[in-house]
Amino acid sequence: MQRLGLHCSSTFVVSAALKSCARVLNGVTGRAIHTQVFKYGYNGDVYVGTAVVDMYAKMGDMGCSKKVFDEMHVRNVVTWNSMLFGYLKGGNLAEAKRVFDEIPVKDVCSWNSMISGYVRGGDVGVAGLLFREMPERDSASWNAMISGFINVGDMDSARGLFNEMPKRSHVSWITMISGYSKCGDVDSAFEVFNQMSEKEKGLVAWNSMIACYAQNSRPKEALGLFNEMLNPNANVQPDKMTLASAISACSQLGDLRFGLWVKSYMNRVGIELDDHLVTSLIDLYTKCGCIKEAYELFHSLRRIDVVAYTAMILGLGINGKALDAISLFEKMVIAKVRPNLVTFTGILTAYNHAGLVEEGYRCYNLMKNDYGLVPSTDHYGIMVDLLGRAGRLEEAHHLINGMPMQPHAGVWGALLLACQLHGNAELGEIAAQHCIELEPETSGYYSLLANIYASYERWDDAKRLRKFMDEKGLVKIPGCSWMDSP
């Protein structure tokens, strides 16, 4: 229109252009159109003015947005909501509350925006007070409050609101399933899923529940639900998210055969492998010992991100290819792909398997000092195991005592195992005491300490422990592992 020299005779055209600029965050064009608002004489129009306010707010330029807002002689509720949204988007809750209090007539969007702002800020209490004050609510109001309770881990309050809802939307059901999944309450998630009618159980609901099982170490149930989904009566077709969860479940079970069936199913129904699915298959192949196939997939990736590097490094580590894992980690650093905590779990495991103590220490310090990552108890456990296997037991004990969090039984168990390996009864007793306090029903800790006593010919102590195990009915269960072969 501009190039043809046509006069813009409609406020609707200007408003639509400004809204488009706001949607795609095109500030240059948006400002150019704003300057022409005066040329066309539309600067007094409430709809055009609101579009300008909204555009600047979405760009994050609240200075210009407020200036235009203050100059408007006529405003509607959408104008006020645009200002409110802008302050909330920028995290300025105080200014947002000021605007909210000044809105002459609030609509449901005004209330919902303010409630969501408090929820994002973690202040569920104030959000709840506003929710109760609302003259009318829609499903977004209820879902915002339910999400708020889920975010702070209060599933009881979230469930209470969910049960109160006069009419649940699809988002409400998915939010509850995801909330229970997040806190590990898989049975409650399935209970909610089962309450949905067959009509309500769309693809997202099935995906959420299958992912819930897979992410909470219930792979058999994940694959069982996946098989139900394949039934024609389910009236839903798996997509890439479904298949990624199914492959993840196969990885946890070491079930290569079913994983390859999933891959053939994708080919049959025409689902193209994307990088996310390829990474899932890499994890499956490495867990099943198929390193060559995993490497081929890894190098086929269009973009190798931190998840793909991590899956491959972990896979190499658990398959005894420590030096390959270390080499790949070095390539990852050179490629400027930032490792995460899981990546460091994999690379530290590789250093541990290779017995490279000093290199492991350097990597541990790199994680903290260069990448600013806080080691988890699992990282401490690997370091204790690394030091313990090398016979540096006092150093490992000192590392445990310096942990900023409570060590779990796995950390003390690594020290106990090292004490048996190197015959240190004094530290072995300390480690065993902590292990037994944390997991009193685990027989392995008693057996390890009894073996340490036996190595020192402290037969009475060893006999006492064996007798105690018999009296408590603690039986050492033999270890086993299995995986499907290719």
N, C-alpha and C positions, 0 to 999 in steps of 0.2 A: 504493500500500500504506500509506504514511504517513497519507494523508488518510482512508483507510477504517479506520484504527486497527488494522490487521492486524499481528500480531507477526512479526518477521523471524526465522523459525526455522531458517534455513539460512545457513551460512557462504558457500555458493556465491553466494547473492543479494548479500550484502555485497561479496564479492570482485568479482563481475561489475559492480556499480555503481561501485566504485572504479576498475576497469580502464577503464570507459567515461569517467569523469571525466578519467583520465590521457590517454586517446586524444584527447579534444576540448579538453584543457587547461582544464577547468572547476575552478579552484581553490576557489572559494567553496563549491560543492556537495561537492567532495571533502573539504574540511575539516569540513563539517557531518556527513558520513557518518562521518568518523574519530572525531568526538566520540561518535557513537552506538555505535561498536564496543564501548566500555566498558559502555554501557547494556545491550547484548545479551549481554555477557560473552564476547565473541569476541577480546578483546585477547591471549589466549594462543595463538590458532590461527595456525599457520605460514602458511597460505594467505592469510588476511586480513592478517596482518602484512606479508607479502611484497607484497600489493597496495597497502598504505599506503606502504611504502618506495618501490615503483615509481612510485606517483602523485607523491609529492613530488620524486623524482629527475627525472621527466619535466617537472615544473613548474620545475625548476632550483633548488628549495629544498633544497640538500644538507644544510643545518643540521638541518631537521626530519627529513629522510630518515635521517640518521646517528643522530639521537636515537632514533627508532623502532627502527632496526636494532640499536643497542646494548642496547636494553631487551628484545629478543627472546631467549628462552631456547633456542628451537629455530629453526634456520635450514636452508634447503635451498640447492641450487646456484642456483636461480632468485633467491633473496633476495640472494645474493652478486653475481650478475650484474646485478641491478637497481642495486645500489650502484656497481658497476663502470661500467655504462652512464651513470649520472648524472654521475660525475666526468669521464668521457670527453666527454660532451655539453657540459659546461661548460669543456672544454679543460684540465682539471687532470690532466695526464698523470702527475705525480708521485704524487698520491693514488690514481689509478687503478692504478698499478703496485703500490702498497702493498697495496691491496685484492686485486689479482690474486695477489700472492705469498702472501697469507693464506688464499685459498680452499682448504679442505681437499681437496675433490675437484673438479677443473675439468672442465667438459664442453667440447664443441667450440665452443659459443657464447662461453664465457669466453675461449678462445684467439682466436677470430675478432674479438671486440670489442677485445681488446688490440692485435692486429695492425692492425686498421683505425684505431685511435687513433694508433699510430705512423706509419702511412701518411699520415693527415690532417696530422700534425705534420711531415711531410717527412722523417722518419727511417726510410728504407727499409732501412737496414742492420740496425737493431735488429729491425724487423718481420721481416726475412728470417731472423734468428737464431731468433726465436720460431716462425716457420713451420717451420723445420727440426726444432725440438724437439717439435712437436706429435705426440702419440701416434696421433691419427687426424685426417684432414682431410675436409672436404666441399667441394663446388664453390665455396661462399662463401669458403673459406680461399684456394683457388687464385686466385679472381677478385680478392680483396682485394690479394694480392701482385702480380698482373699489373697492376692499376690503379695500385698504388704505383710500379712501375717506369715505367709510362706517364707518370705525373704528373711524374717527374723527367727525362723524355725518354730513358730507357734502353730503347729498343725491342728491342734484342738480348736483354737479360735477360728482358723480357716475353715475347718469342717463345720463348725457351728454356723458360720455365715452361709456356707454352701447349702446346708440343710434348710436355712431360713429363706433362701432365694425363692421368690414367687414363680419365676420362670428362668430356668437355666439355659444359657446359650452353649453352643459347641465349645467356645473358648473356656467356659466355666469348668466343663468336664476335663478338658485337656490340662488346664491349670492345676486341678486337684491331682490328677494322675502324675504330672511332672513334679508337683510338690512332694508327694509321698515318695516318688523315685529319688528325689534329691536327698531326702533324709533317711533313705534306706528301708522305708516301711513298704515293702513290696506287696505284702498281703492286702494292706489297705488300698493300695493302688489298684490291685486286681478287683477288689470289692467294688470300687467306684466304676471301673471298666465294665464289670458285669451288670451294674445297675443301668447302664445305657441301653436303650432300645436298639434293635438291629439297624433301624433307620438312622439313629444318631451315631452309630459306630462307623464313622467315615475313615478314610485312609490315615488321617493324622492321629486318631485315637488308637488304631491298631499299631501304628509306628511307635507311639508314645509308650504303649504297654510292652511291646517287644523290646524296645530300647531299655525300658525300666528293668526287665529281667536280665538283659545282657550286661547292663552297666552295674548291676548289683550281684554279680557272680551267680546268677541262676540260669546258666546257659541251656539246660535241658528244657526248662519251662519256656524260654525264648523260642527255641526251635519247635516246641510243641504248639505254641501259639502261631508261629509262622506257618506250620502245616495246616492249622485250622483256617488260616487266612487264604490258603491256596484252594480250599474247598469252594466250588462254584456257588454254594449257598451263601457264602459270606458277602457276595456282591461287591467285592473290592479287589483291586489288582495291586500287588506289591510294586513299590517304586524303588529308587536308588537308596533312600534312607532305610527302607525295610531290609533290603538285601545287605547293606553295610552292617546292620545289627545282627542279621543271621550269620554272616561270615565271622563277625566278632565272637558270637556264641560258639561257632565251630572251632575257632582258635582256642578258646578256653577249654574245650573238650579234647583238643588234639584230633578232631574228626576231619581229616583231610578229604575223605570220600564224600561226605555230605557237602563240604565246602566247594568241592569241584562240581558237584551236582548243581549247586546254586549258581556257579559260574556258567555252566552249560544252559541253565534256565534263562539267564540273562541273554545269552546269544540267541536262544530260541524265540524269546518274546521281543527281541530287538532293543534291549536296554544297553546303551553304550557305556563302556567302562570310562568313568571319569577319574580324576586323581584321588578323590576320596575313596572310591571303591578299590582302586589299585593299591592304595595304602593298606586297606583292610586285608586284601589278598596277600600282600607282603607279610603282614603280621601272621596270617594263617600259615603260609609256607614256612616261615622261620620257626614257628612253634612246632611244626611237624617235621622239621629237619631238612626241608627242601631249599637249601641255601642258593643253589644255582638258579632255580626258578624265581626265587625272591629277588635275586640280583637282576635278572632279566627284566622283571616288572619295574624294579627301582629305576633302572636306566631308561625305561620307556616313558617315565613321567614327563609331562610337559613342563611342570614347575615343581622342583623338589623343595618342599617346605619343611618346617621343623618337625611336623608329625611324621613325614616319610623318613627323614633322617633318623629320627628317634626309633621308629619301628625297625629299621634296618640295623641300627647300632645295637639295640636290645637283642634282636635276633642273632646277630653274630656273636654277641656276648654269651647267650645261653647255649649256643652250639659249640662253644669252646674255641671260637675263632677270635680270640682276644686281640691279637695284633691287627687283624683286619678291621675290627671295631674301632680301635684306636686310630688307625689310618683314616677311616671314614670320618671320625670326629674331627680330625685335623683339617680334612677337606671342607667340612661343614663350617668350621671357623674361618677358613680362608674365603669361603663363599659368602661370608658375612650373614649367615643364617643364625639367628640368636637361639642358642639352646635353652631349653626349659628344665624344670626339676626332673622330669621323667628322663630326659636325655642324659642328665648327669647320673641318674640311677643306672642307666645302661652302661655308660662309659666307666663308672666306678666299679661296676660288676666285672667289666672286662679287665681292668687293672688288677682286680682281686684275683680273678682266675689265672692271670699271668704272673701273679706274685710280685708285681711291680709296686713296692710300697712307696718309694719316694715320688714316683710319677703319680701315684694315686693321691698322695698328699698335695702335690702341686695342683692337680685337677680339683680337689676338694677346696683349696684356697682360691682357685680361679672362679669357682662357682660363687663363693661369698664375696670376694673382693672386686673382681672384674665385672661380674654380671649382677651383683646385688641380690642374689637369691638366698633365701633362708633355708638351710638344710633341714630336711624332715627327719623323723626318727629312723626312717628306712635308710637314709644316707649315713646316719651315724652307725646304724647296724652294719652296713657294708664296710665302713672304715674300721670298726672294731674287729670285724672278721678278718680284714686285710692285715691289720697289725697283729692280731692274735695268731694267725697262721704263720706269720714271720717270727713268732716267739717274743714279740714286744708287748708282753702282757701288762706290765705296769703302765705303759703308755696308753694302751687300750682302756685300762681302768680309769686312768686320769681323764681320758676323752669323755667317758660316760659321766663321770662326776661333774664335768663342765657343761653338760647338755643344758640348754635353756628350758627344755620341756621334760616331762616325766618319761624316762626310758620305758619302752614296752618290753615284753618278755623276749622278743626276738633279739633285742640288743644284748640283754644279759645272757641269753642263750648262746649267742656268738662267742662271748667271753668264756662261758662255761665249756663249750666245745673245744676252744683253744687251750683251756686249762687241762682238759683231758689229754689233748694231743701232746702238750709239753710237760705234763705231770706237775702241775702247780696246785697243791691241795688247799693252800691258804686262800688264794683268790677264787679257787673253784668253789669253796664253801660259801664265800660272799655272793658269787654269781648265782649259785644254786638257791640260796636263801631268797634272793630277789625273784628268781623265776618261779619258785614254789608259792611265794606270796601272791604273785600276779596270776598264775595259772595252777592252782593247787591240785587239779585233777589230771594234769599231764604227767604221765608216768616216765617219760623220757628223761626229765631232769633228775629224778631220783636215780635212774639207771646210770646216767653219766657220772653223778657224784659217787655212786657206789663203785664204779670202775676206777675213778681216781683214787678212792680209798684202797682198793685192791692193789693198784700199782705201787702204793706205798706200804703194802702188806699190813694195812690197818683193817684186819679181817673182822674185828668186832664191830667197827663202824659200818663196814660194808654189809655185814650180816644184819645189823640193826635196821638199816635202810630197806633191805630186801624184805625183812619181816614186816616192817611198817607198810610196805607196798601190798603185801599179801593181806594184811588186816584191813586195809582200805579198799581192797579189791581192785587195785590198779594193775592193769595188764599192759605190757608194752606191745603195741600193735606194729607188726612188721610193715616197713615202708614199701610202696610199690608205685610204678608209673607206667603209663601206656600211651600210645598214639597210633593212629592209623598210618600205615605205610603207603607211599604213593603207588 
